[in-house]
Amino acid sequence: MGLLTFSINVTLDGCVDHQEGIADDESHAFFTRLMDEGGAMLWGRATYELMEGYWPAVARGEEEAPPAVREWAVKLEAKPKYVVSSTRTDFPWANSHHIEGDLRTGVQQLKEATPDGVLLGSGKLAAELDRMDLIDEYRFLVHPRIAGHGPTLYEGGLPGTRRLELVSAQPLRSGAVAVHYRRAR
């Protein structure tokens, strides 16, 4: 069974607004490596819609982008993408699939069917899956910024503290730090 890894850009004050991170070649290379290591992507509807509005055009060369960004887009185009949504059922972006029915069962089945692991990139969905004890690892890119606004990690809270074990921490030239934690069981 593959691991479910929650990965997202986050500022020092917990903001996960995608516009607040440092979008440079090194950060894109970090997320490209994570995507390469995993077997599938998992998003909520809002994240899927944010991504489908830009990345397919980058992959097709319709949007100008530096090489690291284009590499991410091309690999993302080919990667299986799973979407959790109760309000949308049509997901036309290449290799996109809808997880329907019971969330716990659907994500557990996805983990079992994906031995290389699943990379989760949606904050609200991560909070829900963490409440179900389904997240195994956390790979955050912590940016040296204080946003002063939301959305923030785990805005709705969790039923209890999550104890984590540090696997690695690597500073990037921008001052961001790539951290890798796993759940302490």
Backbone as JSON, one array per atom type, in Angstrom:
{
  "sequence": "MGLLTFSINVTLDGCVDHQEGIADDESHAFFTRLMDEGGAMLWGRATYELMEGYWPAVARGEEEAPPAVREWAVKLEAKPKYVVSSTRTDFPWANSHHIEGDLRTGVQQLKEATPDGVLLGSGKLAAELDRMDLIDEYRFLVHPRIAGHGPTLYEGGLPGTRRLELVSAQPLRSGAVAVHYRRAR",
  "N": [[0.85, -1.18, 0.0], [0.52, 2.22, -0.81], [1.84, 5.32, 0.51], [0.08, 8.15, 1.84], [0.82, 11.37, 1.21], [0.89, 14.58, 2.38], [1.44, 17.6, 0.84], [2.46, 20.93, 0.53], [2.82, 24.47, -0.13], [3.72, 26.74, 2.4], [3.54, 29.58, 4.52], [5.43, 31.17, 7.19], [3.53, 31.86, 9.09], [1.55, 30.06, 8.63], [-0.05, 30.38, 6.36], [-1.55, 29.2, 3.4], [-2.09, 30.2, 0.93], [-1.74, 30.12, -2.48], [-0.46, 32.17, -3.79], [1.36, 33.3, -2.12], [3.77, 31.98, -1.79], [7.25, 31.46, -2.75], [7.88, 31.35, -6.01], [10.08, 29.92, -7.68], [12.72, 28.47, -9.77], [13.94, 26.5, -8.17], [12.02, 25.85, -6.21], [10.0, 24.86, -7.85], [11.37, 22.66, -8.91], [11.63, 21.15, -6.58], [8.91, 20.38, -6.07], [8.44, 19.0, -8.43], [10.16, 16.8, -8.17], [8.91, 15.56, -5.97], [6.46, 14.89, -7.14], [7.37, 13.14, -9.1], [8.2, 11.0, -7.51], [5.85, 9.98, -6.5], [2.8, 8.09, -7.18], [0.35, 9.13, -7.9], [-1.79, 12.06, -7.92], [-3.78, 13.89, -5.57], [-6.56, 15.85, -5.08], [-8.85, 18.37, -3.84], [-11.93, 19.73, -5.14], [-11.73, 22.59, -5.53], [-8.94, 23.08, -5.64], [-8.29, 21.48, -7.84], [-9.7, 22.87, -9.84], [-8.35, 25.32, -9.82], [-5.83, 24.47, -10.69], [-6.41, 23.25, -13.21], [-7.06, 25.41, -14.73], [-4.72, 26.59, -15.57], [-2.26, 24.96, -15.77], [-2.5, 22.9, -17.87], [-2.36, 24.46, -20.21], [0.22, 25.48, -20.0], [1.68, 23.1, -20.24], [1.08, 22.46, -22.89], [2.47, 24.42, -24.16], [1.27, 26.84, -24.63], [1.32, 28.86, -22.83], [3.81, 31.04, -21.75], [6.71, 29.94, -20.09], [9.31, 29.29, -17.7], [11.93, 26.75, -18.0], [11.88, 24.88, -15.73], [9.3, 25.17, -14.76], [7.78, 24.47, -16.98], [8.56, 21.78, -17.19], [7.42, 20.72, -14.84], [4.7, 21.1, -15.5], [4.34, 19.46, -17.79], [4.87, 16.91, -16.75], [2.86, 16.83, -14.82], [0.62, 16.81, -16.43], [0.67, 14.2, -17.43], [0.43, 12.66, -15.15], [-1.64, 10.61, -13.05], [-4.57, 12.03, -11.76], [-6.6, 12.53, -9.02], [-9.78, 13.48, -7.87], [-11.7, 14.86, -5.29], [-14.98, 15.59, -4.9], [-18.19, 16.82, -4.18], [-19.83, 18.32, -5.65], [-19.19, 18.46, -8.29], [-18.86, 16.48, -11.21], [-17.65, 16.11, -13.64], [-14.54, 15.89, -15.03], [-12.45, 16.93, -17.12], [-9.68, 17.28, -17.69], [-6.68, 15.75, -18.76], [-6.12, 12.42, -17.69], [-7.62, 12.57, -15.33], [-9.61, 11.7, -12.51], [-12.59, 10.94, -10.73], [-13.24, 10.73, -7.3], [-15.69, 9.09, -5.79], [-18.52, 8.69, -3.54], [-18.11, 7.31, -0.26], [-15.68, 9.07, 1.5], [-13.48, 8.19, 3.13], [-13.32, 5.44, 2.41], [-12.89, 5.63, -0.37], [-10.4, 7.01, -0.54], [-8.76, 5.29, 0.91], [-8.88, 3.04, -0.76], [-7.62, 4.14, -3.0], [-5.01, 4.56, -1.98], [-4.3, 1.88, -1.52], [-4.27, 0.94, -4.13], [-2.17, 2.27, -5.25], [0.93, 1.82, -5.15], [3.25, 3.4, -5.26], [2.56, 5.62, -3.89], [0.52, 8.48, -2.93], [0.18, 11.86, -3.63], [-0.98, 14.49, -1.9], [-2.47, 17.62, -2.3], [-4.19, 19.66, -1.28], [-5.45, 21.93, 0.99], [-7.93, 22.06, 2.58], [-9.03, 19.53, 2.08], [-6.95, 17.97, 3.06], [-7.12, 18.5, 5.81], [-9.54, 17.26, 6.42], [-8.92, 14.58, 5.75], [-6.86, 14.15, 7.52], [-8.24, 14.22, 9.93], [-9.37, 11.76, 9.72], [-7.26, 10.12, 10.11], [-5.69, 9.36, 7.88], [-3.47, 10.42, 6.62], [-0.06, 9.94, 6.03], [2.49, 11.08, 5.74], [4.17, 14.3, 5.67], [5.14, 16.87, 3.58], [6.34, 19.79, 3.46], [6.91, 22.98, 1.99], [8.32, 25.48, 3.44], [8.01, 28.85, 3.5], [9.93, 31.89, 3.8], [8.18, 34.0, 4.86], [5.65, 36.13, 6.21], [2.38, 36.11, 5.93], [0.03, 37.14, 7.02], [-2.63, 36.65, 6.6], [-5.28, 34.4, 5.61], [-6.03, 31.6, 3.45], [-5.3, 29.26, 6.1], [-3.23, 26.55, 7.31], [-5.01, 23.81, 8.53], [-7.24, 25.27, 9.42], [-9.82, 24.79, 10.4], [-9.26, 23.24, 12.56], [-8.18, 20.28, 14.4], [-9.01, 17.1, 15.91], [-7.12, 16.43, 17.79], [-3.65, 16.74, 18.82], [-1.11, 16.19, 16.4], [1.55, 14.1, 16.47], [4.76, 14.26, 15.11], [7.57, 12.93, 13.29], [10.72, 14.1, 12.4], [12.02, 13.69, 9.21], [13.66, 14.86, 7.29], [15.25, 18.03, 6.59], [15.75, 20.66, 4.43], [17.38, 23.52, 3.45], [16.6, 25.99, 0.98], [17.92, 28.1, -1.64], [16.4, 30.42, -1.7], [15.67, 30.87, 0.86], [13.55, 29.47, 1.75], [12.47, 26.43, 3.36], [12.57, 23.03, 2.86], [10.72, 20.65, 4.36], [10.35, 17.41, 5.72], [8.22, 15.28, 7.23], [7.07, 12.45, 9.13], [4.23, 10.66, 10.33], [4.17, 9.99, 13.77], [3.61, 7.0, 15.1]],
  "CA": [[0.0, 0.0, 0.0], [1.27, 3.46, -0.87], [1.64, 6.33, 1.55], [-0.57, 9.4, 1.49], [1.72, 12.44, 1.63], [0.35, 15.93, 2.22], [2.51, 18.52, 0.48], [1.92, 22.24, 0.18], [3.58, 25.66, 0.23], [3.16, 27.36, 3.59], [4.34, 30.66, 5.08], [5.74, 30.96, 8.61], [2.31, 32.0, 9.9], [0.6, 29.02, 8.28], [-0.85, 30.7, 5.17], [-1.37, 28.29, 2.27], [-2.5, 30.89, -0.3], [-0.73, 29.77, -3.49], [0.23, 33.37, -4.28], [2.28, 33.79, -1.1], [5.03, 31.26, -1.83], [8.29, 31.88, -3.68], [7.78, 30.47, -7.18], [11.31, 29.97, -8.47], [13.09, 27.17, -10.35], [14.27, 25.53, -7.13], [10.79, 25.37, -5.6], [9.33, 24.0, -8.84], [12.12, 21.41, -8.97], [11.26, 20.4, -5.37], [7.6, 19.75, -6.26], [8.55, 18.05, -9.53], [10.74, 15.58, -7.59], [7.86, 14.91, -5.18], [5.49, 14.31, -8.05], [8.02, 11.99, -9.73], [8.28, 9.91, -6.54], [4.51, 9.46, -6.22], [2.07, 7.45, -8.25], [-0.86, 9.87, -8.26], [-2.09, 13.32, -7.23], [-5.11, 13.92, -4.98], [-6.97, 17.22, -4.8], [-10.25, 18.72, -3.74], [-12.44, 20.4, -6.34], [-11.22, 23.96, -5.7], [-7.55, 23.0, -6.09], [-8.34, 20.97, -9.21], [-10.12, 23.95, -10.74], [-7.25, 26.28, -9.88], [-4.77, 23.86, -11.49], [-6.82, 22.99, -14.59], [-7.16, 26.68, -15.43], [-3.42, 27.11, -15.98], [-1.19, 24.02, -16.08], [-2.57, 22.25, -19.18], [-1.89, 25.4, -21.23], [1.69, 25.51, -19.89], [2.17, 21.84, -20.79], [0.93, 22.52, -24.35], [3.3, 25.5, -24.7], [0.44, 28.01, -24.92], [1.7, 29.86, -21.84], [5.26, 31.15, -21.61], [7.13, 29.47, -18.77], [10.7, 28.83, -17.61], [12.06, 25.29, -18.16], [11.46, 24.1, -14.55], [7.85, 25.26, -14.68], [7.25, 23.65, -18.08], [8.8, 20.38, -16.83], [6.36, 20.39, -13.88], [3.42, 21.05, -16.2], [4.3, 18.29, -18.67], [4.76, 15.73, -15.89], [1.55, 16.87, -14.2], [-0.34, 16.42, -17.47], [0.7, 12.75, -17.57], [0.22, 12.02, -13.84], [-3.03, 10.4, -12.65], [-5.08, 13.05, -10.84], [-7.86, 12.12, -8.42], [-10.46, 14.66, -7.34], [-12.81, 14.67, -4.38], [-15.96, 16.66, -5.04], [-19.61, 16.44, -4.09], [-20.59, 19.25, -6.48], [-18.78, 18.37, -9.69], [-18.59, 15.1, -11.62], [-16.95, 16.12, -14.92], [-13.16, 16.31, -14.86], [-11.93, 16.65, -18.46], [-8.23, 17.36, -17.8], [-6.09, 14.44, -19.02], [-5.8, 11.52, -16.58], [-8.34, 12.97, -14.12], [-10.6, 10.72, -12.06], [-13.43, 11.42, -9.62], [-13.46, 9.83, -6.17], [-17.1, 9.23, -5.4], [-18.96, 7.9, -2.4], [-17.51, 7.52, 1.06], [-14.34, 9.63, 1.36], [-12.5, 7.3, 3.75], [-13.2, 4.23, 1.59], [-12.3, 6.0, -1.66], [-8.98, 7.34, -0.38], [-8.09, 4.05, 1.32], [-8.74, 2.23, -1.97], [-6.6, 4.79, -3.83], [-3.72, 4.23, -1.37], [-4.03, 0.46, -1.76], [-4.05, 0.72, -5.57], [-1.07, 3.12, -5.71], [2.08, 1.47, -4.3], [4.24, 4.5, -5.23], [2.06, 6.67, -3.02], [-0.38, 9.52, -3.41], [0.58, 13.19, -3.2], [-2.17, 15.3, -1.6], [-2.1, 19.02, -2.36], [-5.32, 20.54, -0.99], [-5.5, 22.2, 2.42], [-9.18, 21.66, 3.23], [-9.14, 18.08, 1.99], [-5.96, 17.41, 3.98], [-7.65, 18.58, 7.17], [-10.55, 16.21, 6.56], [-8.26, 13.28, 5.73], [-6.1, 14.03, 8.77], [-9.21, 13.85, 10.96], [-9.62, 10.33, 9.53], [-5.97, 9.43, 10.31], [-5.27, 8.76, 6.62], [-2.22, 11.01, 6.12], [1.11, 9.24, 6.56], [3.66, 11.95, 5.72], [3.98, 15.73, 5.38], [6.29, 17.45, 2.88], [6.01, 21.2, 3.32], [7.91, 23.95, 1.61], [8.04, 26.59, 4.36], [8.56, 30.07, 2.91], [10.3, 32.91, 4.79], [7.23, 35.1, 4.73], [4.49, 36.18, 7.09], [1.33, 36.63, 5.05], [-0.94, 37.93, 7.78], [-4.01, 36.33, 6.19], [-5.53, 32.99, 5.31], [-6.34, 30.46, 4.29], [-4.17, 28.71, 6.84], [-3.24, 25.11, 7.57], [-5.89, 23.29, 9.57], [-8.07, 26.38, 9.89], [-10.95, 24.26, 11.16], [-8.78, 22.47, 13.7], [-8.12, 18.82, 14.42], [-9.48, 16.62, 17.21], [-6.0, 16.27, 18.71], [-2.33, 17.06, 18.31], [-0.44, 15.17, 15.59], [2.99, 13.99, 16.75], [5.47, 13.97, 13.88], [9.01, 12.68, 13.37], [11.44, 14.74, 11.31], [12.78, 12.83, 8.32], [14.72, 15.69, 6.73], [15.01, 19.46, 6.4], [16.74, 21.15, 3.49], [17.18, 24.92, 3.07], [16.76, 26.37, -0.41], [18.61, 29.39, -1.81], [15.44, 31.51, -1.47], [15.39, 30.96, 2.29], [12.51, 28.48, 2.07], [13.0, 25.18, 3.88], [11.78, 21.84, 2.52], [10.69, 19.76, 5.51], [9.69, 16.11, 5.52], [7.85, 14.64, 8.49], [6.15, 11.33, 9.07], [3.42, 10.5, 11.55], [4.69, 9.14, 14.85], [2.48, 6.1, 15.4]],
  "C": [[0.89, 1.24, 0.0], [0.93, 4.4, 0.27], [0.85, 7.5, 0.98], [0.27, 10.52, 2.09], [1.06, 13.78, 1.33], [1.51, 16.87, 1.96], [1.9, 19.83, 0.01], [2.94, 23.32, 0.52], [2.91, 26.3, 1.44], [4.1, 28.47, 4.07], [4.58, 30.38, 6.57], [4.52, 31.08, 9.51], [1.2, 31.06, 9.45], [-0.26, 29.28, 7.07], [-0.52, 29.75, 4.03], [-1.92, 28.89, 0.97], [-1.39, 30.68, -1.33], [0.06, 30.97, -4.01], [1.29, 33.88, -3.3], [3.64, 33.09, -1.09], [6.0, 31.87, -2.83], [8.29, 30.9, -4.84], [9.03, 30.64, -8.04], [11.64, 28.57, -8.99], [13.33, 26.11, -9.29], [13.0, 24.99, -6.46], [10.0, 24.49, -6.57], [10.04, 22.66, -8.97], [11.8, 20.53, -7.76], [9.94, 19.67, -5.59], [7.6, 18.77, -7.42], [9.14, 16.73, -9.02], [9.68, 14.82, -6.76], [6.85, 14.2, -6.07], [6.07, 13.07, -8.74], [8.04, 10.78, -8.81], [6.93, 9.25, -6.3], [3.84, 8.87, -7.44], [0.85, 8.21, -8.73], [-0.97, 11.15, -7.43], [-3.51, 13.22, -6.69], [-5.43, 15.35, -4.58], [-8.46, 17.28, -4.48], [-10.64, 19.49, -5.0], [-11.82, 21.76, -6.57], [-9.77, 23.95, -6.19], [-7.49, 22.49, -7.53], [-8.69, 22.1, -10.18], [-9.05, 25.02, -10.89], [-6.16, 25.74, -10.82], [-5.18, 23.7, -12.95], [-6.95, 24.27, -15.41], [-5.85, 27.21, -15.97], [-2.45, 26.05, -16.51], [-1.33, 23.29, -17.41], [-2.07, 23.17, -20.31], [-0.36, 25.53, -21.19], [2.28, 24.26, -20.52], [2.11, 21.84, -22.31], [1.8, 23.6, -24.98], [2.52, 26.74, -25.06], [0.71, 29.16, -23.96], [3.22, 29.87, -21.75], [5.65, 30.75, -20.19], [8.6, 29.08, -18.81], [10.76, 27.3, -17.69], [11.57, 24.47, -16.96], [9.94, 24.08, -14.42], [7.21, 24.41, -15.78], [7.42, 22.16, -17.76], [7.72, 19.89, -15.85], [5.04, 20.18, -14.6], [3.29, 19.81, -17.07], [4.15, 17.02, -17.84], [3.39, 15.67, -15.21], [0.47, 16.43, -15.18], [-0.45, 14.89, -17.54], [0.32, 12.01, -16.28], [-1.27, 11.77, -13.6], [-3.42, 11.41, -11.56], [-6.45, 12.6, -10.34], [-8.46, 13.32, -7.71], [-11.62, 14.24, -6.46], [-13.75, 15.86, -4.55], [-17.37, 16.1, -4.91], [-20.45, 17.32, -5.0], [-20.24, 19.18, -7.96], [-18.45, 16.92, -10.01], [-17.8, 15.01, -12.92], [-15.55, 16.71, -14.75], [-12.39, 16.01, -16.15], [-10.41, 16.71, -18.62], [-7.66, 15.94, -17.91], [-5.77, 13.7, -17.72], [-6.46, 11.93, -15.26], [-9.45, 11.99, -13.81], [-11.33, 11.27, -10.83], [-13.5, 10.35, -8.54], [-14.86, 10.1, -5.67], [-17.4, 8.4, -4.16], [-18.25, 8.28, -1.13], [-16.04, 7.93, 0.91], [-13.28, 8.68, 1.92], [-12.25, 6.07, 2.87], [-12.51, 4.55, 0.27], [-10.81, 6.29, -1.57], [-8.2, 6.11, 0.05], [-7.87, 3.15, 0.11], [-7.69, 2.81, -2.91], [-5.2, 4.48, -3.29], [-3.34, 2.78, -1.66], [-3.69, 0.18, -3.22], [-2.83, 1.48, -6.1], [0.16, 2.87, -4.85], [3.16, 2.56, -4.24], [3.77, 5.68, -4.4], [1.24, 7.72, -3.73], [0.06, 10.84, -2.8], [-0.67, 14.07, -3.1], [-1.77, 16.77, -1.56], [-3.23, 20.0, -2.11], [-5.47, 20.7, 0.52], [-6.76, 21.72, 3.11], [-9.35, 20.14, 3.21], [-8.15, 17.41, 2.94], [-6.47, 17.42, 5.42], [-8.67, 17.47, 7.4], [-9.9, 14.82, 6.61], [-7.41, 13.06, 6.98], [-7.02, 13.68, 9.93], [-9.52, 12.36, 10.91], [-8.36, 9.49, 9.72], [-5.47, 8.75, 9.03], [-3.94, 9.31, 6.09], [-1.03, 10.36, 6.83], [2.33, 10.15, 6.69], [3.27, 13.38, 5.34], [5.26, 16.24, 4.73], [5.94, 18.9, 2.57], [7.2, 21.99, 2.8], [7.55, 25.22, 2.39], [8.78, 27.83, 3.85], [8.84, 31.13, 3.97], [9.46, 34.17, 4.63], [6.17, 34.98, 5.81], [3.4, 36.87, 6.28], [0.33, 37.5, 5.79], [-2.38, 37.71, 7.38], [-4.11, 34.84, 5.92], [-5.68, 32.77, 3.84], [-5.08, 29.91, 4.97], [-4.33, 27.19, 6.99], [-4.2, 24.8, 8.71], [-6.73, 24.38, 10.24], [-9.23, 25.91, 10.76], [-10.55, 23.42, 12.36], [-8.77, 20.98, 13.47], [-8.59, 18.35, 15.8], [-8.36, 16.45, 18.23], [-4.69, 16.62, 18.03], [-1.78, 15.89, 17.51], [1.04, 15.19, 15.93], [3.68, 13.55, 15.46], [6.93, 13.7, 14.17], [9.66, 13.33, 12.16], [12.23, 13.7, 10.53], [13.95, 13.62, 7.74], [14.26, 17.15, 6.68], [16.12, 19.99, 5.51], [16.45, 22.61, 3.14], [17.38, 25.11, 1.56], [17.41, 27.75, -0.48], [17.69, 30.58, -1.49], [15.21, 31.77, 0.02], [14.26, 30.05, 2.71], [13.21, 27.22, 2.58], [12.04, 24.06, 3.51], [11.87, 20.89, 3.71], [9.88, 18.51, 5.19], [9.49, 15.5, 6.89], [7.02, 13.41, 8.21], [5.41, 11.24, 10.39], [4.14, 9.61, 12.53], [3.52, 8.28, 15.28], [2.68, 5.42, 16.71]]
}
